[in-house]
Amino acid sequence: MASDDEGSRESEGHGKDDDKDKGNDDKAKPRSKKPLIIIAITIVVLAIVGFFFWFARRNQVTTDDAYTDGNVIVMAPKIAGYVVELPINDNVHIRKGEVLVRIDPRDYETAQSQADAALALAKAQLESSQEALRIARVQYPAQLVAAEAQRQAAAATLEQAQRQFARQHEVDRRATTQETIDASTSQQLSSAANLKSAKAQVQVASLVPEQIRQAATAVAEREAQVKQAEAQLAQANLNLSYTEIRAPSDGFVTQRSVQLGDYLTTGATMFLIVTPDVWVTANFKESQIGRMRPGDRVDLKIDAYSGYQLSGFVQSIQYGSGSRFSAFPAENATGNFVKIVQRIPVKIVIDRGLDPDRPLPLGLSVSPVVHFP
């Protein structure tokens, strides 16, 4: 029994010595540097990638606040009437000069006929007044000459009557008769009256310039009436032509509200025409346009078409931020001012990559990338 106890104590002593040796070995063994190396390599790789990423993008700017834009023509009638023909439909492509809407033309054809008749009447009246002016230029001077001649004849007759009156009153009463004396007196009075009448006619006939000017004024009045009738006929022709509403440009019909049989009023919007000219309006931050100049190349990605990329160039930069030209521009005159980064609209013209099978409706989201030289 004593020997077993001694053996167990020896074995326990040897076990404790082995544990101490293992602890010393662990302390003496150095830690692995592999994790630090991996971290360092990762940092270096990320730095290199970041550098190349920055280097590749240092001469370009982009924005997600961009969309397709274009010209929109508002189609409205210039006259009122019922729609009798509507050969178009929603979203169809139209050509310039194509008839889009026809309005009932009967009222305007009647107005055209009336204006045509009024013009014919005005021209006839003008010809009559012109003839009257030509007659007046001959008649009134001739009347003046005739009146002057009558005055001279009346003066001569009066003079003769006065001599006859004097002879009858100077001669011995036995050599004449009372009847002859009365006749000479009556002849004198009558000749004096005729002379007064002739002088009055001369005064009337002497208004030759005024009479001719009056006739010329009548001609000018008739000419003005002819011009007025011509203007009314031209307006009637215009109104009749407005019964056919034609396309002012190539494009696409959109937002159509007119229907066959509708009564249209002047100026009421019927539909819109979107022209084929499409560009991109990009609202860049004010901090992004410092190096931007017209003519800079632009890559365009259309969100509606995955992988569809276009090319264009900066056409112009708006002289004013978007908020400055808004309906209610911001007022920064108060004491509580908060600086807000402004957006500057930039017009980008597309010059390459357009595909007729991929239309570009207005308002599509675009991601432009402007490259600086």
C-alpha positions as CSV (number, residue, x, y, z in Angstrom):
1,M,0.0,0.0,0.0
2,A,2.9,2.3,0.8
3,S,4.5,1.7,-2.5
4,D,1.2,2.5,-4.3
5,D,0.9,5.9,-2.6
6,E,4.5,6.8,-3.5
7,G,3.9,5.9,-7.1
8,S,0.8,8.0,-7.3
9,R,2.6,10.9,-5.8
10,E,5.5,10.5,-8.3
11,S,3.0,10.4,-11.3
12,E,1.3,13.5,-10.1
13,G,4.6,15.3,-9.8
14,H,5.6,14.3,-13.3
15,G,2.2,15.6,-14.6
16,K,2.7,19.0,-13.1
17,D,6.1,19.3,-14.6
18,D,4.7,18.5,-18.1
19,D,2.1,21.2,-17.8
20,K,4.7,23.8,-16.9
21,D,6.8,22.8,-19.8
22,K,3.9,23.2,-22.2
23,G,3.1,26.7,-20.8
24,N,6.7,27.7,-21.3
25,D,6.6,26.5,-24.9
26,D,3.4,28.5,-25.7
27,K,4.9,31.7,-24.3
28,A,8.1,31.2,-26.3
29,K,6.2,30.6,-29.7
30,P,5.8,34.0,-31.7
31,R,2.3,35.2,-33.0
32,S,1.4,34.9,-36.7
33,K,1.6,38.1,-38.9
34,K,-0.6,36.8,-41.7
35,P,-3.8,38.7,-40.6
36,L,-1.8,42.0,-40.6
37,I,-0.4,41.4,-44.0
38,I,-3.8,40.6,-45.4
39,I,-5.3,43.8,-44.0
40,A,-2.4,45.8,-45.3
41,I,-2.7,44.3,-48.8
42,T,-6.4,44.9,-48.7
43,I,-5.9,48.6,-47.7
44,V,-3.3,49.0,-50.5
45,V,-5.6,47.4,-53.1
46,L,-8.5,49.6,-52.0
47,A,-6.3,52.7,-52.2
48,I,-5.1,51.8,-55.7
49,V,-8.7,51.1,-56.8
50,G,-9.9,54.3,-55.3
51,F,-7.1,56.3,-56.9
52,F,-7.8,54.8,-60.3
53,F,-11.5,55.5,-59.8
54,W,-10.8,59.1,-58.9
55,F,-8.3,59.4,-61.7
56,A,-10.8,58.1,-64.2
57,R,-13.6,60.4,-63.0
58,R,-11.6,63.6,-62.2
59,N,-12.6,65.2,-65.5
60,Q,-16.3,64.3,-65.5
61,V,-19.4,65.2,-63.7
62,T,-22.8,63.5,-63.6
63,T,-26.3,63.9,-62.1
64,D,-29.4,62.0,-61.7
65,D,-31.6,65.1,-62.1
66,A,-32.0,65.0,-65.9
67,Y,-34.8,64.2,-68.3
68,T,-35.6,64.3,-72.0
69,D,-37.1,67.5,-73.2
70,G,-38.5,68.9,-76.4
71,N,-40.9,71.3,-78.1
72,V,-44.6,71.0,-77.5
73,I,-47.1,72.7,-79.7
74,V,-50.5,73.6,-78.3
75,M,-53.2,73.1,-81.0
76,A,-56.2,75.3,-80.6
77,P,-58.8,76.5,-83.2
78,K,-58.9,80.1,-84.3
79,I,-62.6,79.9,-85.1
80,A,-65.7,78.3,-83.5
81,G,-67.7,75.5,-85.0
82,Y,-68.6,71.8,-85.0
83,V,-66.0,69.2,-85.8
84,V,-67.1,67.3,-89.0
85,E,-64.0,65.3,-89.6
86,L,-61.2,64.0,-87.3
87,P,-58.7,61.9,-89.2
88,I,-56.2,61.5,-86.3
89,N,-56.0,59.4,-83.1
90,D,-54.0,59.4,-79.9
91,N,-50.2,59.1,-80.1
92,V,-50.1,58.9,-83.9
93,H,-47.3,60.3,-86.0
94,I,-48.3,63.2,-88.3
95,R,-46.6,65.1,-91.1
96,K,-46.3,68.8,-91.6
97,G,-49.3,70.1,-93.6
98,E,-51.5,67.1,-92.8
99,V,-55.1,67.9,-92.1
100,L,-55.8,67.1,-88.4
101,V,-59.3,68.5,-87.8
102,R,-62.1,69.9,-90.1
103,I,-64.7,72.3,-88.8
104,D,-68.1,72.8,-90.5
105,P,-67.3,75.4,-93.2
106,R,-70.8,76.4,-94.3
107,D,-71.2,79.5,-92.1
108,Y,-67.8,80.8,-93.2
109,E,-68.5,80.1,-96.9
110,T,-71.6,82.3,-96.6
111,A,-69.6,85.0,-94.9
112,Q,-67.0,84.8,-97.7
113,S,-69.8,85.2,-100.4
114,Q,-71.1,88.3,-98.5
115,A,-67.7,89.8,-98.3
116,D,-67.1,89.1,-102.0
117,A,-70.3,90.9,-102.9
118,A,-69.5,93.8,-100.7
119,L,-66.2,94.2,-102.4
120,A,-67.8,94.1,-105.9
121,L,-70.3,96.9,-104.8
122,A,-67.4,99.0,-103.3
123,K,-65.5,98.7,-106.5
124,A,-68.5,99.7,-108.6
125,Q,-69.0,102.8,-106.4
126,L,-65.4,103.6,-106.7
127,E,-65.6,103.6,-110.5
128,S,-68.6,105.8,-110.4
129,S,-66.9,108.3,-108.1
130,Q,-63.8,108.3,-110.3
131,E,-66.0,109.1,-113.3
132,A,-67.6,111.9,-111.4
133,L,-64.2,113.3,-110.6
134,R,-63.2,113.2,-114.2
135,I,-66.4,115.0,-115.1
136,A,-66.0,117.5,-112.4
137,R,-62.5,118.5,-113.5
138,V,-64.1,119.5,-116.9
139,Q,-67.5,120.6,-115.9
140,Y,-66.8,123.0,-113.0
141,P,-64.2,125.1,-114.9
142,A,-66.6,125.2,-117.9
143,Q,-69.4,126.4,-115.7
144,L,-67.1,129.1,-114.4
145,V,-66.4,130.3,-117.9
146,A,-70.1,130.2,-118.8
147,A,-71.0,132.1,-115.7
148,E,-68.4,134.7,-116.4
149,A,-69.7,135.0,-120.0
150,Q,-73.3,135.4,-118.7
151,R,-72.1,138.1,-116.3
152,Q,-70.4,140.0,-119.1
153,A,-73.5,139.7,-121.3
154,A,-75.7,140.9,-118.4
155,A,-73.4,143.8,-117.8
156,A,-73.6,144.7,-121.5
157,T,-77.3,144.4,-121.5
158,L,-77.6,146.6,-118.4
159,E,-75.3,149.2,-120.0
160,Q,-77.5,149.3,-123.1
161,A,-80.7,149.5,-121.0
162,Q,-79.2,152.4,-119.0
163,R,-78.4,154.3,-122.2
164,Q,-81.9,153.6,-123.5
165,F,-83.4,154.8,-120.2
166,A,-81.3,157.9,-120.3
167,R,-82.3,158.8,-123.9
168,Q,-86.0,158.2,-123.1
169,H,-85.8,160.5,-120.1
170,E,-83.8,163.2,-121.8
171,V,-85.8,163.4,-125.0
172,D,-88.7,165.8,-125.4
173,R,-91.9,164.1,-124.1
174,R,-93.6,165.0,-127.4
175,A,-91.0,162.9,-129.3
176,T,-91.7,159.7,-127.3
177,T,-94.5,158.0,-125.5
178,Q,-95.0,157.0,-121.9
179,E,-95.1,153.4,-122.9
180,T,-91.6,153.6,-124.4
181,I,-90.4,155.4,-121.2
182,D,-91.8,152.6,-119.0
183,A,-90.4,150.0,-121.2
184,S,-86.9,151.5,-120.9
185,T,-87.3,151.7,-117.2
186,S,-88.4,148.1,-116.9
187,Q,-85.5,147.0,-119.2
188,Q,-83.0,148.8,-117.0
189,L,-84.3,147.2,-113.8
190,S,-84.5,143.8,-115.5
191,S,-80.9,144.1,-116.8
192,A,-79.7,145.1,-113.4
193,A,-81.3,142.0,-111.8
194,N,-79.9,139.8,-114.5
195,L,-76.4,141.2,-113.8
196,K,-76.8,140.5,-110.0
197,S,-77.9,136.9,-110.8
198,A,-74.9,136.5,-113.2
199,K,-72.5,137.8,-110.6
200,A,-74.0,135.3,-108.1
201,Q,-73.6,132.4,-110.5
202,V,-70.0,133.5,-111.1
203,Q,-69.4,133.4,-107.3
204,V,-70.8,129.9,-107.2
205,A,-68.9,128.7,-110.2
206,S,-65.7,130.2,-108.9
207,L,-65.6,127.4,-106.3
208,V,-63.9,125.1,-108.8
209,P,-61.1,123.9,-106.5
210,E,-63.5,123.1,-103.7
211,Q,-65.9,121.3,-106.0
212,I,-63.1,119.2,-107.5
213,R,-61.6,118.5,-104.1
214,Q,-65.1,117.4,-102.9
215,A,-65.2,114.9,-105.9
216,A,-61.7,113.8,-105.1
217,T,-62.7,113.2,-101.5
218,A,-65.5,111.1,-102.6
219,V,-63.1,109.0,-104.6
220,A,-60.8,108.6,-101.6
221,E,-63.8,107.6,-99.5
222,R,-64.7,104.9,-102.1
223,E,-61.1,103.7,-102.2
224,A,-61.1,103.3,-98.5
225,Q,-64.4,101.4,-98.7
226,V,-62.8,99.1,-101.3
227,K,-59.8,98.5,-99.0
228,Q,-62.2,97.8,-96.1
229,A,-64.2,95.3,-98.3
230,E,-60.9,93.7,-99.4
231,A,-59.8,93.3,-95.8
232,Q,-63.2,91.8,-94.9
233,L,-62.9,89.4,-97.8
234,A,-59.4,88.5,-96.7
235,Q,-60.6,87.8,-93.2
236,A,-63.5,85.8,-94.5
237,N,-61.0,83.7,-96.6
238,L,-58.8,83.3,-93.6
239,N,-61.7,82.1,-91.4
240,L,-62.7,79.7,-94.2
241,S,-59.1,78.4,-94.3
242,Y,-59.1,78.0,-90.5
243,T,-61.9,75.3,-90.9
244,E,-59.0,73.0,-91.9
245,I,-56.5,72.7,-89.1
246,R,-53.2,71.4,-90.4
247,A,-50.1,70.2,-88.7
248,P,-47.5,73.0,-88.3
249,S,-44.7,70.4,-87.9
250,D,-43.9,66.8,-87.9
251,G,-44.6,65.1,-84.5
252,F,-46.8,63.0,-82.4
253,V,-50.3,63.7,-81.2
254,T,-50.8,63.6,-77.4
255,Q,-53.4,64.5,-74.8
256,R,-56.2,64.7,-77.4
257,S,-59.4,66.0,-75.9
258,V,-61.4,66.7,-79.1
259,Q,-64.0,64.3,-80.5
260,L,-66.0,64.1,-83.7
261,G,-69.0,66.3,-83.4
262,D,-67.7,68.5,-80.6
263,Y,-68.4,72.2,-80.7
264,L,-65.0,74.0,-80.6
265,T,-64.6,77.5,-79.2
266,T,-61.8,79.8,-80.2
267,G,-58.6,79.2,-78.2
268,A,-59.7,75.9,-76.6
269,T,-56.9,73.4,-76.5
270,M,-57.7,70.3,-78.6
271,F,-54.4,68.4,-78.3
272,L,-50.7,68.7,-78.2
273,I,-48.0,68.0,-80.8
274,V,-44.6,66.8,-79.6
275,T,-42.0,67.5,-82.3
276,P,-39.3,65.0,-83.1
277,D,-36.6,67.3,-81.8
278,V,-35.6,65.9,-78.4
279,W,-32.8,67.1,-76.1
280,V,-31.8,66.5,-72.5
281,T,-32.2,69.1,-69.7
282,A,-29.8,68.2,-66.9
283,N,-30.0,70.1,-63.6
284,F,-26.4,70.1,-62.3
285,K,-25.4,71.4,-58.9
286,E,-23.8,74.8,-59.0
287,S,-20.6,73.2,-57.7
288,Q,-20.4,71.0,-60.8
289,I,-20.5,73.6,-63.6
290,G,-17.3,75.5,-62.8
291,R,-15.4,73.7,-65.6
292,M,-18.4,73.0,-67.9
293,R,-18.4,74.8,-71.2
294,P,-20.6,74.6,-74.3
295,G,-19.3,71.9,-76.6
296,D,-18.2,69.4,-73.9
297,R,-18.9,65.8,-74.8
298,V,-21.7,64.0,-72.9
299,D,-22.5,60.3,-72.5
300,L,-26.2,59.7,-71.9
301,K,-27.8,56.6,-70.4
302,I,-31.6,56.3,-70.7
303,D,-33.2,54.6,-67.7
304,A,-36.1,53.3,-69.8
305,Y,-33.8,51.2,-72.0
306,S,-31.2,49.1,-70.2
307,G,-27.8,49.4,-71.9
308,Y,-29.0,52.0,-74.4
309,Q,-26.5,54.8,-74.5
310,L,-26.5,58.0,-76.5
311,S,-23.9,60.7,-77.2
312,G,-24.3,64.4,-77.2
313,F,-22.7,67.7,-76.3
314,V,-23.4,70.7,-74.0
315,Q,-25.3,73.2,-76.1
316,S,-25.8,75.9,-73.5
317,I,-26.0,76.7,-69.8
318,Q,-29.0,78.6,-68.5
319,Y,-28.2,82.0,-67.1
320,G,-30.1,81.5,-63.8
321,S,-30.9,78.7,-61.4
322,G,-34.1,76.7,-61.6
323,S,-35.4,78.3,-58.4
324,R,-34.8,81.8,-59.7
325,F,-37.2,81.3,-62.6
326,S,-39.8,79.4,-60.6
327,A,-43.3,80.7,-60.1
328,F,-42.4,81.6,-56.5
329,P,-38.7,82.3,-56.3
330,A,-37.1,81.9,-52.9
331,E,-36.6,85.1,-50.8
332,N,-33.4,85.1,-48.7
333,A,-33.9,88.5,-47.1
334,T,-34.9,87.1,-43.7
335,G,-32.6,86.5,-40.8
336,N,-32.9,82.7,-40.8
337,F,-31.0,82.0,-43.9
338,V,-30.2,78.4,-44.8
339,K,-27.9,77.9,-47.8
340,I,-29.3,75.5,-50.4
341,V,-27.2,74.1,-53.2
342,Q,-28.8,75.5,-56.4
343,R,-29.4,73.6,-59.6
344,I,-28.5,75.0,-63.0
345,P,-30.3,73.7,-66.0
346,V,-28.0,72.6,-68.8
347,K,-29.2,71.9,-72.3
348,I,-27.6,68.8,-73.9
349,V,-28.1,68.1,-77.6
350,I,-28.2,64.5,-78.8
351,D,-26.0,64.0,-81.9
352,R,-25.3,60.2,-82.1
353,G,-26.9,57.0,-81.2
354,L,-30.6,57.7,-81.9
355,D,-32.6,54.6,-82.7
356,P,-36.0,55.1,-84.5
357,D,-37.2,51.8,-82.9
358,R,-36.6,53.3,-79.4
359,P,-38.6,56.5,-79.1
360,L,-37.7,59.1,-76.5
361,P,-40.9,60.5,-75.0
362,L,-40.5,63.7,-73.1
363,G,-39.8,63.4,-69.4
364,L,-37.7,60.1,-69.4
365,S,-35.0,59.9,-66.8
366,V,-31.5,60.3,-68.1
367,S,-28.1,59.9,-66.5
368,P,-25.7,62.3,-68.3
369,V,-21.9,62.2,-67.8
370,V,-20.1,65.4,-69.0
371,H,-16.5,64.9,-69.9
372,F,-14.2,67.9,-69.5
373,P,-11.3,68.3,-72.0
